[in-house]
């Protein structure tokens, strides 16, 4: 089993200490606001958020609350209309709900493309070797020469994860990456993602509308309100090893968070 | 498992296993509207029935099992089987048509100069072959068709790229291009003869007017159909504008481009025949169109029908030997082949 060392992850973000002595955040949003049209509805309003390096944060909210927009802004795909975004040196890799692999390339070549476009500076043979290494991290070494249409949905998402890891960016943004998968596959991929997170020390922001998924994965769960999108509540969950999605504690906290989520939805009635 | 726990990063960051809202790091700093709740570890003491602790090994095995269940193993048909399945129906149809034609000439005994049978047509072609006119006509026409098509590709491709990327140019040119695509290119022949006289330039001009719009339009349509999500992925992966075009957009647009090329070839071939029939003599060489025109002048219906069959056969052969395999490969690699392929 090959491991991706955490040493490469945002060395700068860790050495620059802020005045209080804590490490500089991997992501810092200050007063972030977004509206699509000049006189359109406010999608995001006054979002202040700091995510520490290596933290696993889940962003939870009803459909249309602006959580994907928030992620797109952090990814640099969209521009905020107010406030500022700071992302640790190296920027962010993104995983989408559909794997978004290039259908004409094999799994390996999809990962190699990320190495090439990301400016890894590797030669073609070492890109190939590195891509195989990364596919092994997500248990897909045997499927390296298959094309996306020959892979199952879960396998495609793992190729997308390997591709995101290939970018060597300190931050990994995930936009409902497992929403389209069946429950069994999703459960296994939760474990896989947790393992990769622990091995690589990436900072992960995981957007979901599934409360249990958020509680299962996150060290921190942020609840967003809708129209305008604001972060209204957050839960810090001490990380004491792997959790199970069916455990009673996860269930209890999920019920509590669901209560708050429903309350936010009702406010729009 | 040990290497996972030995990471220690998380534990050393907050040894108490809890983060309060007065956290000096400032994350979750108490804002008026954000409320922070701290939860002690979940799932520390498993209560009730537990499943085996998830070691890396069992996770690997689980994933491998699931992968095996979710990917279908497809057995490919042997090549000769595919060939027979693909080639047999049209060959049988062709044989039936010729047999019916021959039966008609034998039974109804029509005048051979008005309705020649398959044997008369074959004899006319044999005669043309012996005199060398057939070989000359086929090579002349093929050379012009292929060369004209390649020039059309060289012009149509950059034109298509330009129109796909520039909104303004596209708004200006698209109606003109669509109009040219509808206009039968044979309409250009009289004008071309006046401009260029009875030279090869006339023939190539007509071919280009027929093929370039199809190729450019095909490429524009192909690029329009590239899912926006693929462009987003390219951007996220750090592609420059040029890399986005070469590594993502153009490969994604290939099926549409190929459809345009195919139509472009059909238009080239048709325009070429039209030009050769009308523009006859001068320095224009002897092509299949010229041969057709010559048969008409000699009232040689068997020769005319034979030439038509040759023109048709060349079109079919190029379609089957060049475009069909390329398209099949392209679509198969993308998982776009239906049951028919």
Interface residues (C-beta under 8 A of the other chain):
Chain A: X1 X3 X6 X20 X21 X22 X23 X25 X48 X49 X50 X51 X52 X54 X55 X75 X77 X93 X94 X96 X98 X100 X102 X103 X104 X113 X114 X116 X117 X118 X119 X139 X140 X143 X146 X147 X148 X149 X150 X151 X152 X153 X154 X155 X163 X167 X184 X185 X188 X191 X192 X195 X198 X199 X201 X215 X219 X220 X230 X231 X232 X233 X234 X235 X236 X237 X238 X239 X240 X241 X242 X243 X244 X247 X248 X249 X250 X253
Chain B: X3 X4 X5 X7 X9 X10 X11 X13 X14 X16 X17 X18 X19 X24 X25 X26 X27 X28 X29 X31 X33 X34 X35 X36 X37 X38 X39 X40 X41 X42 X43 X44 X46 X47 X48 X50 X51 X53 X54 X56 X59 X60 X62 X63 X64 X66 X67 X70 X71 X229 X230 X232 X233 X234 X235 X236 X237 X238 X239 X243 X247 X248 X251 X252 X254 X333 X334 X335 X336
